[in-house]
Amino acid sequence: MDYAKLDAPLAQAIDADGDPGTRVLPVIIRLTGPARGPEHDILRGHGVEPPEGDRTVATATLSADDIGALSDRPWVLALTLSARRHPLAPSDG
């Protein structure tokens, strides 16, 4: 696993106790360029829906094993733990 490509929260979540093959984490995958040919197939093989067209960002829920395998690919730029998004609170004014 290439920890240099993981953000700190993702690295901590992977290192937490538990089975890395069954624990799943929501991640954002940033690629060095659009997924074409073999990259497209590899992403699908790990359960990632490849980004369309010229997009270079994908999201997925992956096991620690899949995250490790993708982090070792030279065309994967970075992997970050996806945070749950909440709507902004209504303004009081």
C-alpha positions in Angstrom: 0.0 0.0 0.0 1.3 3.4 -1.0 0.5 5.5 2.1 1.9 8.6 0.5 -1.3 8.6 -1.7 -3.7 8.4 1.2 -4.9 11.3 3.3 -4.4 11.0 7.1 -8.0 10.2 7.9 -8.1 7.4 5.4 -4.7 6.0 6.6 -6.1 6.0 10.2 -9.3 4.3 9.1 -7.4 1.6 7.3 -5.0 1.0 10.3 -8.0 0.7 12.7 -8.7 -2.7 14.2 -10.7 -5.1 12.0 -10.4 -7.2 9.0 -9.1 -5.2 6.0 -10.9 -7.5 3.6 -14.4 -6.9 5.0 -14.2 -3.3 6.4 -15.5 -0.8 3.7 -14.8 2.9 3.6 -16.2 5.7 1.4 -13.4 7.1 -0.7 -12.7 9.7 -3.4 -10.2 8.5 -6.0 -8.2 11.1 -8.0 -6.5 9.9 -11.2 -3.6 11.4 -13.1 -5.7 11.5 -16.2 -8.9 10.0 -17.7 -9.4 6.3 -17.2 -8.9 4.6 -20.5 -8.5 0.9 -21.5 -6.8 -1.1 -18.8 -7.3 1.6 -16.1 -11.0 1.5 -16.8 -11.1 -2.3 -16.4 -9.0 -2.3 -13.2 -11.2 0.3 -11.6 -14.3 -1.8 -12.4 -12.5 -4.9 -11.1 -12.2 -3.1 -7.7 -15.8 -2.0 -7.7 -15.3 1.5 -8.8 -17.5 3.1 -11.5 -14.9 4.8 -13.7 -15.4 8.5 -14.3 -16.9 9.4 -17.7 -15.2 11.4 -20.4 -12.3 13.5 -19.4 -13.1 13.4 -15.7 -10.4 12.3 -13.3 -12.3 11.8 -10.0 -14.4 8.8 -8.9 -16.1 7.9 -5.7 -16.6 4.4 -4.3 -17.1 2.3 -1.1 -14.0 0.1 -1.0 -12.4 -2.5 1.3 -8.9 -1.7 2.7 -7.5 -4.3 0.4 -9.0 -2.6 -2.7 -7.7 0.8 -1.5 -4.2 -0.7 -1.1 -4.3 -2.3 -4.6 -5.4 1.0 -6.2 -2.9 3.1 -4.3 -0.1 1.0 -5.9 -1.2 2.0 -9.4 0.9 4.8 -10.9 -2.1 6.4 -12.5 -3.9 6.9 -9.1 -2.9 10.3 -7.8 -4.6 10.3 -4.4 -7.2 8.6 -2.3 -9.1 10.5 0.4 -11.7 9.4 3.0 -15.0 10.8 1.9 -16.8 12.7 4.6 -20.6 12.7 5.0 -22.0 16.0 3.7 -24.7 17.9 5.6 -26.8 20.8 4.3 -25.9 24.2 5.5 -27.9 25.4 8.4 -30.6 28.0 7.6 -29.5 31.6 8.3 -31.1 33.4 11.2 -31.4 36.7 9.4 
